Amino acid sequence: MNKRVVMISAGASGIGLAMAKAFMANDYAVHICDASPAAVEQFQRDYPSASASVTDVSSVEQVDRLFDEIESRYGRLDVLINNAGIAGPTARVGDILPEEWDKTIAVDLNGVFYCTRRAAALLRDSKGSIINISSSAGLFGYPLRSPYVAAKWGVIGLTKTWAMEMGPDGVRVNAICPGSVSGPRIDGVIEREAANMGVSPEDIRDTYLRQTSLRTFVDAEDIAAMALFLCSDAGSKISGQALSVDGHTESLSQSS
């Protein structure tokens, strides 16, 4: 087939769905995976030209089946977008349960490795591109979010390492660091943080807004636009970068 192929983890909703729609609109063959069977079923109904798999990226076995399917269906891969992630607990470090830590790292960091490990050979063949979705939390300290921060800093370290490792083969690797993205996920984070701190969700939302120069949340479509740019000819000399799309985050401290 002549179309370039992109695989997007957690592509059935939120940022992942916005990216899937953007790449479809730009004539890519799109394969998404998602841990939610219901979300995958809905995606396949809404976008029959794309393909999808139910996959928990924290499982090596499920990721292996995912890439076996991609190789069988398409025989190539041009772009890997490691988007899958969970928010993890909102608590002081002494109150975080080890199993909460392990689950967050398993999805947000191990899943990035598992997918990239399988995609590497295909991307070398196509001289393709990897985009890892990190976070502004990968650039700042972030009180009450230790596992999430550890994973997102780790993603940036992997991005820079893989850019060096795979660059001689023509593969580019970048990270996008979204700030607070409008939608149900950030609403849930705000509610949990407000409950933990004993303040109103409106107070927390106002603090989040004041932490950025533009005093705004970003939209999923803003992240999709950056992903498209990085995979385009215009972004062909960009690699090893952690690029913020966040309205210029100044701090993630609650004292901001």
N, C-alpha and C positions, 0 to 999 in steps of 0.2 A: 504494500500500500504506500501511497505517496504522502499521506498526511503525517505530520509529526504527532507523536503520542505523549500525553502527559498523564501521570498517575498522581492523584491527590488524596492523601489520607484524611479521614474525617471530612469527606467531601460532600456529605448529604445535607449539611445545614451550616448556618453561620458563615464564617470566613471561607471555609472550604467550598461551600455551595456557590458563593459569590465568585470564587476563582474558577470553579468548574464552568459556570455560565460565561465568564469572560473568555476562557480559552476556547469553548465551543464557538463563540461568536467570532473568534479569530482563526477558525478552520483547523483546530486541533482535534484529533481523536482523543476523547477523554475517558479515562477509567478512574473511578473513585472507589475508595473503600470506607467503611464506617462500621463501628461496633454495634450499631442499632439495626436489627433486621427490619423494623418498621420504617426507619428512615431510608434504608436502602430500597425497600419496596416502593416507597413513595417517590424516590428519586427516579427509579426506572420507569414508573408510570409517567412522570412529568417530562423526562428527557430520554425517550426511547432510542435516540441516536448514540447515546453514551452507554458505557458498560459499568458494572458495579459488582463489588464483592462485600460480603459481611466478614469483617476482619477486626480482631482486637490486636492492635500493633504491639501490645506488650507480650504477645505469644509468638515465640520463634516459629512454631509449627504453623500457625495461621498465616504469618507473613510469608513463609516459604510457599504455602498453597497459593497465596495471592500472586506471587511473582511467577509461579509455574503457570497460572492462568493467563497472566499478561503475556508471557513468552509464547504460549500456545495460541492465543488469540491474535496478537499483533506481530510477534517476532521482532519487536524493537521497542525502545523507550528513549525518548528525547528529553523529557523533563520529569524530575521527581520533586514533588512538593511534600515535605514532611510537616504536615499541619496538625496532626492529631495531638491533643493535649487535654488534660483535666486541670481544674483550678486547685485541687488539693485542699487541705484543711486551712482554716483561718484560726490561728491560736498561737499563744506564746510557745516558745520552743519546749519548755518544760511540760506543756500540756498536749503536745503532739504525740499520738500513738505511733509506735514503730511501723505498724501495718499501714497507717496513713502515709507515712514517709515512703515506704516501699512501693505502694501503689502509684503515687505521684511520679516517682523516679522511673518506675517500670513503663508507664505510658509516655511521659514527657521527654525522657532521655533515652531509655533502652529502645523504645519504639523507633526513634530516629536512627539509631545504629542498625537495628534489625532490617529496616527497609533499605537503608543505604548500602549495607553489606550485599544484599541481593541485587540491587540496581546497578552497582558499580560497573560490572562488565558490560551491561547493555549500554550504559552511558558512555563508556569509553568507545564503543563501536560507533555511536552516533555523534560523538563529541558534543554531548549534551550538557544539561545544566541541572544543578540541585538548588532548591530554595528551601531553607529551613525556617520555619516560623518560630522565632524566639519571642521576645517581649521587651518592653521598656524595663521590665523586672530583671532582664538579663544584663542591664547596664547600671542599675542602681541597687542599693540595699532596699529591702521592702519589709518593714516590720509585720509580723504575724503571718508571713507566707514563706517560711523557711524552705519547705520541699520544692515549691514552685520556683523560687528564686534559684536554688541549687541546680535544678534541671535546666532552666533557661540560660544561666551563665554557662553551663556545660554545653549547651547547643551552640553557643557562639564559639567556644573553644574548639569544638568539632568542626565547625564551619571553616575556621581559619586553618586548622590542621589538614582537612580534606582538600581545601583549595590548593595548598602547597603540594600535597601528595598526588592529586589527580590533575593538576594544572598542566604538567608536561604531556599528558594524554589529550589535552584540549577540552577537559571538563571544567566548567566554572561552578563554583560553590559560593553561595551568598546566604545571609540571614536577613529576614525582615523582622523588625522589632516594633510591633504595633503597640500603641498606647491603649487606653481604655476604648474598647470598641462597643458602640451602641448595640444593645440587644439584651436578650434574657440572661446571658451568662454574666455580664457585668452587673446586671440588676441583682442577681443572686449573690455575687461577691460583696456588693455593697450592703445587702441585707444582713449577711453573716458578720461582716465587719462591724456594722452598727450594733448588732446584738452583743458581740464580744466586748465592745468598748462602752456599752451602755448609753449610746446616743441615738439620734434618729437617723434613718437612711438619708434624709434630705441633707443633714449635716455632713455625712460622709460623701455624698455626691458632690456637694459644694466644694469640699476639700479636694476631691479628685479633679474637678474643673480648675481650681486655682493652682494646681500643680503643673499646668501647661501654659505656655506663653499665649497660645491662641484661645485659651479658656473654652475648649470644646472637646468632646469625644470624637473619635474618627468613625467612619463607616466601613463596613466590610468591603465595599466597592473600592475604597481607597487602597486597601491592601491588595486587592485583585489587580488594580492598575499598576502598582509597583511590581508585582510578580510578572505581569505581561512585559513590562519594560525590561526587566532583567533578562528575560528569555528572548528578547528581540535583537535584531542586528544593532540597534542603538545601544544596547547594553553589552555588546560582545566583548568589551575589554574590562568589564567589571567583575572582579572575583575576590573572594576573601573578605568581603565587607559585611558589616552589621549595620543595616540601613534603617533608621527610625522613621516610622510613619505614625506620628503621635502628637502633632500640634506643638512640638518642642517641650517634652517633659523636662521640668527643672529639678524635680525631686519626687520620691515616693514616700517621704516621711510624713506622718500625720501632723507634724508641727508646721507644715508648709502653709 
